[in-house]
Amino acid sequence: MKKMIIMLMCIVLFTGCIQKESLQNITSMDERNRIYNIIMKQDLLSLMMAYPEYIKDVEREKDNKIYIVTKSGKRILYDDKRRKNLNEKLSNPDLQDMMQQIYPIYSIKNLMRKTLNPGRIRVYGLLKEVYGNSKEQIKSNLVGVKVGYKYYPFNRKNNAADSLQKVMKELMILMKKRKDIYSFVFPTSGTFNYRYIAGTNRLSPHAFGIAIDLKRDKKDYWKWASREDGQKRLASYPKEIVKIFEKNNFIWGGKWGHFDILHFEYRPELIIKSRYFSDKTNYKKPWYDGVPYEDPTIKSYIQIIEKGLSK
């Protein structure tokens, strides 16, 4: 009888432990899902704020897959739920892949780890929707932007060219105070060039007219230089140049593990996400906390996202 009581107690304790562990796993999974949904909403809002004339709706399908809907009716998948390595994300990305790594809007002293490349992943369906679906369409969207004493072609869509013009005006003012800045900017290496990224079948952001390469140095690019040389170049690069570009919604290739220090690329969605949603511990507040959500336009985006995901 005594043995039976002990056995029953052991069974109860063992069952209790299993239930507790199961509950912990469920809670952990629930928490992961909750955080995933928060980040997804923040990504969608960042995209809508970055491309206000192009993204019109958010839809959830019966299979629970989420899409953004553009003004042309094109639907672009948020997350295909597939595990991918970096090369797979580069060649076949979804929006979640593109938005996953938060661009560091603060100054950095050291090269990023090779696995950190916020901005190198691009969803071409979105870029084509905004900046042009063919070489001819892209070229028709180009306007001249004054860079020093020359005009360089840049895409006028989504305020890209206007933003570059603002950058150059600020840089020219800075150059009057800091003579050394000139030698990092000029001669500028180029903007629009309809080409593929070397060794790939992926279009360069230069092909869309949304990137500018400043003065070239042999230590600028990960394929040309060792990480040691890249680190030296990074350390010498004026932070003021980077801040001016970032202020105007450009990301810097110097903040990629596969560094490209002369390269600046117009990517407002990444700057917006970094500006408002870079605090990963802030999950207990409303998911849109940080943005000026009293603004009627932003409030309407929040409502579109909530409505689209509730279906």
C-alpha positions as CSV (number, residue, x, y, z in Angstrom):
1,M,0.0,0.0,0.0
2,K,2.8,2.3,1.0
3,K,4.6,1.6,-2.3
4,M,1.5,2.2,-4.3
5,I,1.0,5.6,-2.6
6,I,4.6,6.6,-3.4
7,M,4.2,5.5,-7.0
8,L,1.0,7.5,-7.3
9,M,2.8,10.6,-5.9
10,C,5.6,10.1,-8.4
11,I,3.2,9.9,-11.2
12,V,1.4,13.0,-10.1
13,L,4.7,14.9,-9.7
14,F,5.9,13.6,-13.1
15,T,2.7,14.5,-14.8
16,G,2.8,17.9,-13.2
17,C,6.3,18.5,-14.4
18,I,5.3,17.6,-18.0
19,Q,2.3,19.9,-17.8
20,K,4.4,22.7,-16.5
21,E,7.0,22.2,-19.2
22,S,4.3,22.0,-21.8
23,L,2.7,25.2,-20.5
24,Q,6.1,26.9,-20.6
25,N,6.6,25.8,-24.2
26,I,3.1,27.0,-25.1
27,T,3.7,30.3,-23.3
28,S,7.1,30.7,-25.0
29,M,5.5,29.9,-28.4
30,D,2.7,32.3,-27.8
31,E,5.2,35.0,-26.8
32,R,7.2,34.3,-29.9
33,N,4.1,34.6,-32.1
34,R,3.1,37.8,-30.3
35,I,6.5,39.4,-30.9
36,Y,6.5,38.1,-34.5
37,N,3.1,39.8,-35.1
38,I,4.3,43.1,-33.6
39,I,7.4,43.1,-35.8
40,M,5.3,42.2,-38.8
41,K,3.0,45.2,-38.2
42,Q,6.0,47.5,-37.7
43,D,7.5,46.3,-40.9
44,L,4.2,46.9,-42.8
45,L,3.8,50.3,-41.3
46,S,7.5,51.2,-42.2
47,L,6.8,50.1,-45.8
48,M,3.6,52.1,-46.0
49,M,5.3,55.2,-44.6
50,A,8.2,54.8,-47.0
51,Y,6.1,54.2,-50.1
52,P,2.9,56.2,-49.5
53,E,1.9,56.5,-53.1
54,Y,2.4,52.9,-53.9
55,I,1.3,50.7,-51.1
56,K,-2.5,50.8,-50.7
57,D,-3.6,47.8,-48.6
58,V,-2.6,44.8,-46.5
59,E,-4.3,41.4,-47.0
60,R,-4.4,38.1,-45.1
61,E,-5.2,35.1,-47.3
62,K,-7.0,32.0,-46.1
63,D,-3.7,30.2,-45.7
64,N,-2.6,33.0,-43.3
65,K,-0.1,34.5,-45.7
66,I,0.2,38.2,-45.6
67,Y,0.5,40.5,-48.6
68,I,0.9,44.2,-49.3
69,V,-1.2,45.4,-52.2
70,T,0.2,48.2,-54.4
71,K,-1.8,50.8,-56.3
72,S,-1.5,48.7,-59.5
73,G,-3.0,45.8,-57.7
74,K,0.2,43.8,-57.4
75,R,0.4,41.7,-54.3
76,I,3.8,41.2,-52.7
77,L,4.3,38.5,-50.0
78,Y,5.4,39.5,-46.6
79,D,6.8,36.1,-45.3
80,D,7.0,32.8,-47.2
81,K,7.9,31.1,-43.8
82,R,10.9,29.3,-45.4
83,R,14.3,29.0,-43.7
84,K,16.9,30.5,-45.9
85,N,20.6,31.2,-45.8
86,L,22.0,34.6,-46.9
87,N,22.4,33.6,-50.6
88,E,18.8,32.3,-50.7
89,K,17.5,35.5,-49.1
90,L,19.5,37.6,-51.6
91,S,18.2,35.6,-54.6
92,N,14.6,34.9,-53.5
93,P,13.6,37.3,-50.7
94,D,10.3,38.2,-49.3
95,L,9.5,41.4,-47.5
96,Q,10.3,39.9,-44.1
97,D,13.8,38.9,-45.3
98,M,14.4,42.4,-46.5
99,M,13.2,44.1,-43.3
100,Q,14.6,41.6,-40.8
101,Q,18.0,43.2,-40.0
102,I,17.7,46.6,-38.5
103,Y,19.9,49.2,-40.1
104,P,22.1,50.8,-37.4
105,I,21.3,54.5,-37.7
106,Y,24.0,55.3,-35.1
107,S,27.7,55.7,-35.8
108,I,29.8,52.6,-35.9
109,K,33.5,52.2,-35.1
110,N,34.1,48.8,-36.5
111,L,33.0,46.8,-39.5
112,M,29.8,44.9,-39.1
113,R,29.9,41.1,-38.8
114,K,29.8,39.4,-42.2
115,T,26.3,38.1,-41.5
116,L,25.0,41.6,-40.9
117,N,24.1,43.4,-44.1
118,P,20.9,45.5,-43.6
119,G,19.8,46.7,-47.0
120,R,21.7,44.2,-49.3
121,I,18.5,42.1,-49.5
122,R,16.1,43.7,-51.9
123,V,12.6,42.7,-53.0
124,Y,12.7,43.5,-56.7
125,G,8.9,43.3,-57.2
126,L,8.6,46.4,-54.9
127,L,11.5,48.3,-56.5
128,K,10.0,47.7,-60.0
129,E,6.6,48.8,-58.8
130,V,8.0,52.1,-57.5
131,Y,10.9,53.0,-59.8
132,G,10.2,51.3,-63.1
133,N,9.5,47.8,-64.4
134,S,12.0,47.9,-67.3
135,K,15.1,49.8,-68.4
136,E,13.0,52.1,-70.5
137,Q,10.5,52.9,-67.7
138,I,13.4,53.5,-65.3
139,K,15.1,55.8,-67.8
140,S,11.9,57.8,-68.3
141,N,11.8,58.4,-64.5
142,L,15.3,59.8,-64.3
143,V,16.1,63.5,-63.7
144,G,19.4,65.3,-63.3
145,V,20.6,66.0,-59.8
146,K,23.4,68.5,-59.3
147,V,26.3,66.8,-57.7
148,G,29.1,69.4,-57.5
149,Y,29.4,71.0,-60.9
150,K,27.8,68.1,-62.8
151,Y,24.3,66.6,-63.1
152,Y,23.8,62.9,-62.4
153,P,20.7,60.9,-63.4
154,F,18.6,59.8,-60.4
155,N,15.1,58.4,-60.1
156,R,12.4,61.1,-59.4
157,K,9.9,58.6,-58.0
158,N,9.1,58.4,-54.3
159,N,11.2,61.6,-53.7
160,A,14.5,59.8,-54.4
161,A,16.0,62.5,-56.6
162,D,14.7,65.3,-54.3
163,S,16.3,63.5,-51.3
164,L,19.7,63.3,-53.1
165,Q,19.5,67.0,-54.0
166,K,19.0,67.8,-50.3
167,V,22.0,65.6,-49.4
168,M,24.2,67.4,-51.9
169,K,23.1,70.9,-50.7
170,E,24.0,69.9,-47.1
171,L,27.3,68.4,-48.2
172,M,28.2,71.6,-50.1
173,I,27.6,73.6,-47.0
174,L,29.6,71.2,-44.9
175,M,32.5,71.4,-47.4
176,K,32.8,75.1,-46.8
177,K,33.5,74.4,-43.1
178,R,35.4,71.1,-43.6
179,K,37.8,71.1,-46.6
180,D,38.6,67.4,-46.1
181,I,35.0,66.4,-47.0
182,Y,35.5,67.3,-50.6
183,S,38.2,64.5,-51.1
184,F,35.7,61.9,-49.9
185,V,32.9,63.0,-52.3
186,F,34.6,64.0,-55.5
187,P,35.1,62.8,-58.1
188,T,31.8,61.0,-57.7
189,S,31.9,57.5,-59.2
190,G,28.3,57.5,-60.5
191,T,24.6,57.0,-60.0
192,F,22.3,55.3,-62.7
193,N,23.8,52.4,-64.5
194,Y,21.5,49.7,-65.8
195,R,23.6,46.6,-64.8
196,Y,23.5,43.5,-62.8
197,I,25.5,42.9,-59.6
198,A,28.7,41.3,-60.5
199,G,28.5,37.5,-60.6
200,T,24.7,37.4,-60.1
201,N,21.5,37.8,-62.1
202,R,20.2,40.4,-59.6
203,L,19.9,44.0,-60.8
204,S,22.0,46.6,-59.0
205,P,20.2,49.4,-57.1
206,H,22.1,51.6,-59.6
207,A,20.0,50.0,-62.3
208,F,16.9,51.7,-60.6
209,G,18.6,55.0,-60.3
210,I,18.4,55.0,-56.5
211,A,22.1,54.7,-55.5
212,I,25.2,56.9,-55.7
213,D,28.8,55.9,-55.3
214,L,31.1,58.7,-54.0
215,K,34.8,58.9,-54.6
216,R,36.3,55.5,-55.0
217,D,39.1,54.1,-52.9
218,K,40.8,50.7,-53.2
219,K,39.8,50.0,-49.6
220,D,36.1,50.6,-50.1
221,Y,34.8,47.3,-51.3
222,W,34.8,43.8,-49.7
223,K,35.9,42.2,-52.9
224,W,38.8,44.6,-53.4
225,A,40.1,44.9,-49.9
226,S,40.8,42.9,-46.8
227,R,38.7,43.4,-43.7
228,E,41.8,45.0,-42.1
229,D,42.0,47.6,-44.9
230,G,38.2,48.1,-44.8
231,Q,38.4,48.8,-41.1
232,K,41.1,51.5,-41.7
233,R,38.9,53.1,-44.4
234,L,35.8,52.9,-42.2
235,A,37.7,54.6,-39.3
236,S,38.8,57.5,-41.5
237,Y,35.5,58.0,-43.2
238,P,33.7,61.3,-42.1
239,K,30.7,60.4,-40.0
240,E,29.1,63.7,-41.0
241,I,28.7,62.5,-44.6
242,V,26.9,59.4,-43.4
243,K,24.6,61.3,-41.1
244,I,23.5,63.7,-43.9
245,F,22.7,60.8,-46.2
246,E,20.8,58.9,-43.4
247,K,18.9,62.0,-42.5
248,N,17.6,61.9,-46.0
249,N,16.6,58.2,-46.1
250,F,19.8,56.8,-47.6
251,I,21.6,53.8,-46.1
252,W,25.3,53.4,-46.2
253,G,27.2,50.4,-47.6
254,G,29.8,51.0,-44.9
255,K,27.3,49.4,-42.5
256,W,27.3,46.1,-44.2
257,G,29.5,43.1,-43.2
258,H,30.2,42.8,-47.0
259,F,31.3,46.5,-46.9
260,D,30.8,48.9,-49.8
261,I,32.0,52.2,-48.2
262,L,31.6,54.4,-51.3
263,H,27.9,53.3,-51.7
264,F,24.8,55.1,-50.6
265,E,21.3,53.8,-51.4
266,Y,17.9,55.4,-51.1
267,R,16.0,53.0,-48.8
268,P,13.4,54.9,-46.8
269,E,11.7,51.8,-45.4
270,L,14.9,50.7,-43.6
271,I,15.6,54.2,-42.2
272,I,12.0,54.5,-41.0
273,K,12.1,51.2,-39.2
274,S,15.4,52.0,-37.6
275,R,14.2,55.5,-36.5
276,Y,11.0,54.3,-34.9
277,F,11.3,50.6,-34.2
278,S,14.9,49.8,-33.4
279,D,14.2,49.2,-29.6
280,K,13.6,45.4,-29.5
281,T,12.6,45.5,-25.8
282,N,9.7,47.7,-26.4
283,Y,7.1,45.0,-26.9
284,K,4.7,45.8,-24.0
285,K,3.6,49.1,-25.5
286,P,1.3,49.5,-28.5
287,W,3.0,48.0,-31.5
288,Y,3.1,51.4,-33.2
289,D,4.5,53.2,-30.2
290,G,7.1,55.8,-31.3
291,V,5.6,56.9,-34.6
292,P,3.6,60.1,-34.7
293,Y,0.4,58.1,-34.8
294,E,-1.8,61.2,-34.2
295,D,-1.0,62.2,-37.8
296,P,-4.1,61.3,-39.8
297,T,-2.2,59.6,-42.6
298,I,-0.2,57.4,-40.3
299,K,-3.3,56.7,-38.3
300,S,-5.0,55.5,-41.5
301,Y,-2.1,53.2,-42.2
302,I,-2.4,51.7,-38.7
303,Q,-6.1,51.1,-39.3
304,I,-5.4,49.5,-42.7
305,I,-2.9,47.1,-41.2
306,E,-5.2,46.2,-38.3
307,K,-8.1,45.7,-40.6
308,G,-6.2,43.7,-43.1
309,L,-4.7,41.3,-40.5
310,S,-8.0,40.8,-38.7
311,K,-9.6,39.1,-41.7
